[in-house]
Amino acid sequence: MFIYKFICRLYSIITYSIENNFLKRVKASSNKLEIEGLEKLKLKNNNLKLGESKQEIKANNYHYRTIYSDIEIFKFLEKLFDENLRNKIKNLTGFNYSIDYFGAYKNFPIISTQRNKGFYANHYHFDKPYSKNLLKVFIPLDTINKDDGPLEIINKKESDLIKKRKINLTSAKKFYFTGDSQDILLCKANLCFHKAGIPKDGKYTNLLMLQLNPSLNWKISKD
């Protein structure tokens, strides 16, 4: 475990340095995203919808993955990352990005006797190994309120204090990503403790997650 953590940290430092020196396009304008590691935006595109899903795959009793065709995914991403959003993210971070991962999923209530197990990232964690410039983007596919098991995030500053054992997870201030399909969350998931919330009985979370990595130009990965 120590060796794995060391390799992850080394990879993060090296990629972060390379990206800052060779891929940064403008000076980042968002102190909030830099300091807190997360920022919620409102989309201006009111006609943004994914097409019909091809199928849902049952990963376990509490987690389903929604599968869309390549055509639907590319059409959606091209509409989502219009010139306005691309420029907004570029100005906030200083980077253009490659959209490298698309995941849509539904999370359902976990019975109390099994909540000590990990069914859908329902325990606090950091993502790794990634650069500090990695962005994860979350968008609700249905309206998500506090009962629907919203994503829970502890900001970068308090996450650092937890790592230094100056505060604990229980006392840390938590951000809950609630909203509808016009809301979008940018998160530096390898710098902020986060987890999937557990919905209350009869509720579920329907969420889209994208992974963005710094790139010379904006693009959608064909892989």
VEXDREN-2710 file (C-alpha; in Angstrom, 1 decimal):
% VEXDREN-2710
k/r/px/py/pz
1/MET/0.0/0.0/0.0
2/PHE/2.8/2.4/0.8
3/ILE/4.5/1.8/-2.5
4/TYR/1.2/2.3/-4.4
5/LYS/0.6/5.6/-2.6
6/PHE/4.1/6.7/-3.3
7/ILE/3.8/5.9/-7.0
8/CYS/0.4/7.7/-7.2
9/ARG/1.9/10.8/-5.5
10/LEU/4.9/10.8/-7.8
11/TYR/2.8/10.4/-10.9
12/SER/0.5/13.3/-9.7
13/ILE/3.5/15.6/-9.1
14/ILE/5.1/14.9/-12.5
15/THR/1.9/15.2/-14.6
16/TYR/0.9/18.4/-12.7
17/SER/4.3/20.0/-13.4
18/ILE/4.3/19.0/-17.1
19/GLU/0.7/20.3/-17.6
20/ASN/1.4/23.6/-15.9
21/ASN/4.5/24.2/-18.0
22/PHE/3.2/23.0/-21.4
23/LEU/-0.6/23.0/-21.5
24/LYS/-1.7/26.0/-19.5
25/ARG/-3.3/28.6/-21.8
26/VAL/-4.4/31.4/-19.5
27/LYS/-4.1/32.4/-15.9
28/ALA/-6.8/30.7/-13.9
29/SER/-9.5/33.1/-12.7
30/SER/-11.2/31.0/-10.1
31/ASN/-9.7/31.2/-6.6
32/LYS/-12.7/29.2/-5.3
33/LEU/-12.0/26.2/-7.5
34/GLU/-8.3/26.4/-6.7
35/ILE/-8.8/26.8/-2.9
36/GLU/-11.9/24.7/-2.3
37/GLY/-11.5/22.2/-5.1
38/LEU/-15.1/22.4/-6.3
39/GLU/-17.4/24.9/-8.0
40/LYS/-21.0/24.6/-9.0
41/LEU/-22.2/26.2/-12.3
42/LYS/-25.5/26.8/-14.0
43/LEU/-25.8/25.6/-17.6
44/LYS/-27.2/28.0/-20.1
45/ASN/-28.3/25.3/-22.6
46/ASN/-31.9/24.5/-21.8
47/ASN/-32.2/21.8/-24.5
48/LEU/-29.6/19.4/-23.2
49/LYS/-30.8/15.8/-23.0
50/LEU/-29.3/12.4/-23.5
51/GLY/-31.2/10.1/-25.9
52/GLU/-32.7/6.8/-25.0
53/SER/-30.3/4.5/-23.2
54/LYS/-29.4/1.2/-24.8
55/GLN/-29.6/-0.8/-21.6
56/GLU/-28.9/-0.8/-17.8
57/ILE/-26.3/-3.1/-16.4
58/LYS/-26.8/-4.3/-12.8
59/ALA/-23.4/-4.0/-11.2
60/ASN/-24.7/-5.1/-7.8
61/ASN/-28.0/-5.0/-5.9
62/TYR/-27.6/-1.2/-5.3
63/HIS/-25.8/0.1/-8.4
64/TYR/-26.9/0.2/-12.1
65/ARG/-24.8/1.5/-15.0
66/THR/-26.7/3.1/-17.8
67/ILE/-25.4/2.4/-21.3
68/TYR/-25.8/4.8/-24.2
69/SER/-24.7/4.4/-27.8
70/ASP/-21.5/6.2/-29.0
71/ILE/-23.6/8.4/-31.2
72/GLU/-25.8/9.6/-28.4
73/ILE/-22.8/10.2/-26.1
74/PHE/-20.9/12.3/-28.7
75/LYS/-24.1/14.3/-29.6
76/PHE/-24.7/15.0/-26.0
77/LEU/-21.0/16.0/-25.2
78/GLU/-20.9/18.3/-28.3
79/LYS/-24.0/20.1/-27.1
80/LEU/-22.9/20.2/-23.5
81/PHE/-19.4/21.6/-24.1
82/ASP/-20.5/24.4/-26.4
83/GLU/-18.2/27.5/-26.8
84/ASN/-19.7/29.1/-23.7
85/LEU/-18.9/26.2/-21.3
86/ARG/-15.5/25.5/-22.9
87/ASN/-14.5/29.2/-22.4
88/LYS/-16.0/29.2/-18.9
89/ILE/-13.9/26.2/-17.8
90/LYS/-10.8/27.4/-19.6
91/ASN/-11.0/30.8/-17.8
92/LEU/-11.6/29.1/-14.4
93/THR/-8.7/26.6/-14.7
94/GLY/-6.4/27.9/-17.4
95/PHE/-6.7/24.7/-19.4
96/ASN/-8.3/23.2/-22.4
97/TYR/-9.4/19.6/-21.8
98/SER/-9.8/16.2/-23.3
99/ILE/-13.1/14.6/-22.3
100/ASP/-11.7/11.1/-21.5
101/TYR/-14.4/9.3/-19.6
102/PHE/-18.2/9.2/-19.6
103/GLY/-20.2/7.3/-16.9
104/ALA/-23.9/7.3/-16.1
105/TYR/-25.3/5.4/-13.2
106/LYS/-28.1/5.0/-10.7
107/ASN/-27.5/4.4/-7.0
108/PHE/-30.2/2.8/-4.8
109/PRO/-30.6/2.6/-0.9
110/ILE/-28.2/0.2/0.8
111/ILE/-29.7/-1.7/3.8
112/SER/-28.1/-0.6/7.1
113/THR/-26.4/-4.0/7.7
114/GLN/-24.4/-3.7/4.5
115/ARG/-23.4/0.0/4.6
116/ASN/-19.9/-0.9/5.8
117/LYS/-19.2/-2.4/2.4
118/GLY/-18.5/-0.4/-0.8
119/PHE/-21.1/-0.9/-3.5
120/TYR/-20.8/2.4/-5.3
121/ALA/-18.0/4.5/-3.8
122/ASN/-20.3/5.1/-0.8
123/HIS/-17.3/5.6/1.6
124/TYR/-15.1/8.8/1.7
125/HIS/-12.1/8.6/-0.6
126/PHE/-9.7/10.5/-2.9
127/ASP/-9.4/9.5/-6.5
128/LYS/-5.9/8.4/-7.6
129/PRO/-3.6/8.3/-9.4
130/TYR/-4.3/11.6/-11.2
131/SER/-2.8/15.0/-11.8
132/LYS/-4.0/17.9/-9.5
133/ASN/-5.4/19.4/-12.7
134/LEU/-7.8/16.6/-13.3
135/LEU/-11.5/17.7/-13.3
136/LYS/-14.4/15.5/-12.7
137/VAL/-17.7/16.9/-13.9
138/PHE/-21.1/15.8/-12.4
139/ILE/-24.5/16.5/-13.9
140/PRO/-27.9/15.2/-12.5
141/LEU/-29.9/13.2/-15.0
142/ASP/-32.9/13.6/-12.7
143/THR/-33.5/16.2/-10.1
144/ILE/-31.5/15.3/-7.0
145/ASN/-32.4/16.6/-3.5
146/LYS/-31.1/15.7/-0.1
147/ASP/-33.2/12.5/0.1
148/ASP/-31.9/11.2/-3.2
149/GLY/-28.4/10.5/-2.0
150/PRO/-26.5/13.4/-3.4
151/LEU/-22.7/13.4/-3.9
152/GLU/-21.0/14.5/-0.7
153/ILE/-17.8/16.4/-0.9
154/ILE/-15.4/17.9/1.7
155/ASN/-13.5/20.9/0.2
156/LYS/-9.8/20.8/-0.5
157/LYS/-8.8/23.0/2.5
158/GLU/-10.7/20.8/5.1
159/SER/-9.6/17.6/3.3
160/ASP/-6.0/18.7/3.8
161/LEU/-6.7/19.2/7.5
162/ILE/-8.2/15.7/7.7
163/LYS/-5.0/14.2/6.1
164/LYS/-3.0/16.1/8.7
165/ARG/-5.3/14.7/11.4
166/LYS/-6.2/18.2/12.6
167/ILE/-9.9/17.5/12.1
168/ASN/-11.9/14.3/11.4
169/LEU/-14.5/13.3/8.8
170/THR/-17.4/13.7/11.2
171/SER/-16.6/17.4/12.1
172/ALA/-15.7/18.5/8.5
173/LYS/-18.1/20.7/6.6
174/LYS/-19.8/18.8/3.7
175/PHE/-21.1/20.0/0.4
176/TYR/-24.1/18.1/-1.0
177/PHE/-24.5/18.3/-4.8
178/THR/-28.2/18.8/-5.2
179/GLY/-29.9/20.2/-8.3
180/ASP/-31.3/19.4/-11.7
181/SER/-30.1/18.8/-15.2
182/GLN/-29.2/22.5/-15.6
183/ASP/-26.6/22.2/-12.7
184/ILE/-23.0/21.2/-13.2
185/LEU/-20.4/20.5/-10.6
186/LEU/-16.6/20.8/-11.3
187/CYS/-14.6/18.9/-8.7
188/LYS/-10.9/18.1/-8.2
189/ALA/-11.7/14.6/-6.9
190/ASN/-8.1/13.7/-6.1
191/LEU/-7.8/16.6/-3.7
192/CYS/-11.2/16.5/-2.0
193/PHE/-12.6/13.7/0.1
194/HIS/-15.9/12.7/-1.4
195/LYS/-18.4/9.8/-1.6
196/ALA/-21.7/8.8/-3.1
197/GLY/-24.5/9.6/-0.7
198/ILE/-27.0/6.8/0.1
199/PRO/-30.6/7.5/-1.0
200/LYS/-33.4/7.2/1.5
201/ASP/-35.9/4.3/1.0
202/GLY/-37.8/4.6/-2.2
203/LYS/-35.3/7.2/-3.7
204/TYR/-32.4/6.8/-6.0
205/THR/-29.6/8.9/-7.5
206/ASN/-29.3/9.3/-11.3
207/LEU/-26.0/11.0/-12.1
208/LEU/-23.7/11.6/-15.0
209/MET/-19.9/11.8/-14.4
210/LEU/-17.3/12.9/-16.8
211/GLN/-13.5/13.0/-16.5
212/LEU/-11.5/15.8/-18.0
213/ASN/-7.7/15.9/-18.4
214/PRO/-5.7/18.9/-19.6
215/SER/-5.0/19.0/-23.3
216/LEU/-3.6/21.3/-26.0
217/ASN/-7.1/21.7/-27.5
218/TRP/-10.7/20.8/-26.4
219/LYS/-11.5/17.3/-27.7
220/ILE/-13.7/14.3/-27.0
221/SER/-11.6/11.1/-26.7
222/LYS/-12.5/8.4/-29.2
223/ASP/-11.7/5.8/-26.6
END
